[in-house]
């Protein structure tokens, strides 16, 4: 299938398609005893008023398209994107392994009628233990590999699966701050590489989402809506806390209690005049199983108050 085509200019706010993701139910891994069963996630995300979902970590939801189609359809849900983790700055040596992982995810996303594949760079320190795995900055050669192989990935995913990749700046990765995001955008081809702007991660790393949308609007292909708690973030930055433990401390918070304010972000996105998914992702791993549903209901109501 081909990516979504832009609707007519008269469609207004409906051009922002709001959804949620397993992440908002505390799901980070394909299988983990601290995560809710996938059936409960699907039941509760539908109950919260969302129509669109992401696949989350490959293997959490059923990977048989026939099974997943039945399970989502009977709950009135549709899939916007799959998600993959990549370490393309390591160069050609990781390409084959990366493509095998991407192909599985892309095939399922395509079968489910999705239009995007969210690409997250690999972490430079472990998200569970905080162990430093590699330097937190890239060499010029690594930047060249990252940029060129991301373009290659974008072309191949589009050619073979009809999906558009959207690269997700993420805390504790090499595409994080405004400086690194801009460097990545300036070094890649806009025809094959777009951005999944996660408002929470970008704020976590000191970036201004509205400014990025206004400056690089043509590169914004997808949104993750998320907020950070400024007080906890200040403590996390002061102590150098890794991302995983920071999430466990509640650094990602329920809207509208944190930053950035989502109304201006949505307003800036609407002004682009393009069709965008805006998927809620409140990192909550680990969390009590009864915590996500009431938060999801309140968040959906809040976004409706913002016109989304």
C-alpha angles and dihedrals in degrees: 000000000000127000119270113283119226114265123232118290090250093067093087119175092003086079087079106076110198123208143145138231142217087261089072088059093053095263116148103143138048091243127012130148091224093060128086117251114267092244090060092049092053093046094049099042089054091045089053092062101257122138100184129059139174123230095239120199110001109260097026092095118039111284093206103097092210092055095043092046091054093046095049096040095055089054094046093247131142131192121242101179151346124230132226135179118221139181099197094152085077088071135218092339091075099038100096094046090045093050093050089055093044094047094056092050095042093049091054093044091050092048089052092053096252121155102201143051116206110217117201120190117236118266120255089211128033113269093216105037102022090230111159107241100179140343115303092230130061128230118236088257092053091050089053091051092046093051099042096044092046088055090048090050092050093052095047095046090051094046097046103031107018091237130131117226117227115193115221118215104218139184115260092022130099093255100062121103128057089258094054095040091052091046090053094047093047090050099050136069112258090211093068106019124061131167132250098209109208104195094201097049092045091052090045087058094045100262130139111229096196091051091049092050092048093047102037101023094141089060096052105102102158141007136221111197113215140139135209129216105242094209096051090042091056090052092046092052093046093052098037090236114183118245098253096054089042089058090049087055090056100255089149107063142187115274133280093024097078145039144319101040104239098210094070091044092054091044091052091047092051091052089062088072094219137116110264137175115221108195120189113230117175106176106223107155113178107022140152110270094238094051103078103057100062090042090051092050092050092045092051090051091049092051090050087055086056091053096257 
